Structure formats: structure tokens, C-alpha cells
Amino acid sequence: MATSPLKLISSFFILISIFISQAVAQSDGCQSESQNSCNNKSAALPLKLIAIASILVTSMIGVCLPLFSRSIPALAPDRNLFIIVKAFASGIILATGFMHVLPDSFDMLWSPCLKENPWHKFPFTGFVAMLSAIFTLMVDSIATSLYTKKNNTGIIPEIEVADMAAGNTGGHFHGHHHGPKIGIEGSQLLRYRVVAMVLELGIVVHSIVIGLSMGASNNTCTIKPLVAALCFHQMFEGMGLGGCILQAEYKFVKKAWMVFFFSVTTPFGIALGIALSKTYKENSPTSLISVGLLNASSAGLLIYMALVDLLSADFMGPKLQGSIKLQIKSFVAVLLGAGGMSVMAKWA
């Protein structure tokens, strides 16, 4: 029962990998590719291997930092500093969707290598991103309902609380006093768990795609700055996910699996790109369509999660609503995170 969400993530991970590998294996080249003096396969391979190691390490550091924050009192989930750091990481996730994944999808699906009809006649990127956001809302809502029904034990229903308030005294008074608090805390914990799982799914998709693009490229001029940009990206995106995992209060094994999946997806994508570099052509119609649609769906999911489940949930919550000063600090943190990630769009 506890491992079913992990089975979903691992199955999704495998399906995306198979889908991409099958798509690029059927690639037919587009003649718009130009020769570049930076294209050097032998020089690019060591850079890719360095990228695998460095991105793996920085991903693990980023996602693990919040998980060890309980040992640092100032970074405990109920402290102001944790809220500010989470707002910063949420800004990074939001900018990832708007400034990295969505523009990449527009570029791919509007490429001159694709047929005029239908790809240049209809905004598929916006359409797929919109559908992805709606689908994420549906999954978010249904998963929360199912999770709540499945884990309803221990949460005192409102009807029982009302009965206690109406006439049951004595030994039941203690239950009346604490019942609503248990219910609120229990439902909030379930929300945190759903958010952590759905966010992880979205990150898995776009991490494999960006890793594949780097692994398949032999352009040393773009790989060098891309390594630094992706290390920055993975570290702070990992902090956002790690904060969600921490608030979800999973057991150690589930936390370890979620950390593992986040940490290995981009390096795995790079390795997959290296393995497929002979058949993968960036500008082939099949690759452009498959990766472009995946990017669009990932963008819709990330934008929804960042705005609704991370930023809105925190800013409309009692902690931030009770302090204008903390709200302003958190807004500044969001702007810094989104701004920093937007600057990275120049290289990644």
C-alpha cells in the first residue's frame, strides 16, 4: 500500500524512457541542421561524463538539504526561514515551467522542419500545456479524495465533533477539544503527500528530456555552460521537492526512493542521449514532435504545481496570512528564485 505511488513513478519513468528511445530511433533527419565548428564528438563525451557526475551530486545535495533541516532548528518546517527558502525554491520551479520548458516546446513545435499543416496552423504547445494543467488538477483532486478515504482512520469526522459539542460531556470532552485539530492536521498531511508525488512526476518528465538533449548533443560550446546551469537548476529544484517530501512526513524508505528518482533522472537522460546519439537528430520531425509535446505537458504540470500547490497554498495559509512582514520576505524570495532561473534561460 505504501509503495504504490513509488510504483507509479517508476512505471512512468520506464514508459517515458521507452517512448523517447522509440521516437528517436525512428528519426528522419531535417536538412536545416548546419555544420558548427563546436561540434566535436570526442571532446563532448568527457564533458557529458562530468555532467552526469556533477548533476547527480548537486541533485542529491539539493533534495537532501531540506530532509536534514530538522537537525537545524532555524530550518524546521514551522519556522519562518523554512517558509522563505521554500518560496525561493517554488519561484525556481515556476520559472522552470515558464522560462525553460514552455519556450523549448514552442521552438520545437514551430520548427521549420515540421510540416506547415497542422504544426504551424495551431498552437499545440499552449493547448497541450493547458490540458496538462487541467489533468494535473484532476489528478490532484481525485488523488486527495482517494487518499483521504483510504487514510480516514484517526481523523475524527465533523459529525462526531458536532455530536460531542451537542451533548456528550465527561470522558468525551477531551476528544471534542482535540478532534478538529487532528482532522485538520491529518487532511493537511494528505495534501502534502499528494503534492509531493505529483510534483515528482512532473520533474521526472522534464528531467529526462533535458538530460536527453544534452546527452545527444556534440556541441561543446553549449554543453560547457549547460553543465553549470543544470547543476544550479537541479540543486534548487531539488530543494523545492525536498521541502515537499519533508512536509509529507514519509517513512525513510519512501523518502530514499523519491530522492533516488529525482537524483538519477537527469543523469539517466544524459546517458540515454549518449546511447542514442547515433540515431538521435535534434531537428528530425519525430524527435521535435515527441520531445516538444512532452515539454508542453511538463510545463503545464510544473506551472500548475508551482502556482496552486506550492505558492498559493503557502501564501493563503495561516502562517503567511498572519504576518505581512513574512509575506513580503517570501515575495522577495519568489522573485529572486524566479529571476535567477530566468537568467539561466540564457544558457539552458
ABEGO torsion letter per residue (X at the ends): XAAAAAAAAAAAAAAAAAAAAAAAAABBBBAABBBBAABBAAAAAAAAAAAAAAAAAAAAAAAAAAAAAAABAAABAABAAAAAAAAAAAAAAAAAAAAAAAAAAAAAAABAABBAOAAAABBAAAAAAAAAAAAAAAAAAAAAAAAAAAAABGBBBAAAAAAAAAABBEAAAAAAAAAAAAAAAAAAAAAAAAAAAAAAAAAAAAAAAAAAAAAABABAAAAAAAAAAAAAAAAAAAAAAAAAAAAAGBBAAAAAAAAAAAAAAAAAAAAAAAAAAAABBAABAAAAAAAAAAAAAAAAAAAAAAAAAAAAAAAABAAAAABAAAAAAAAAAAAAAAAAAAAAAAAX
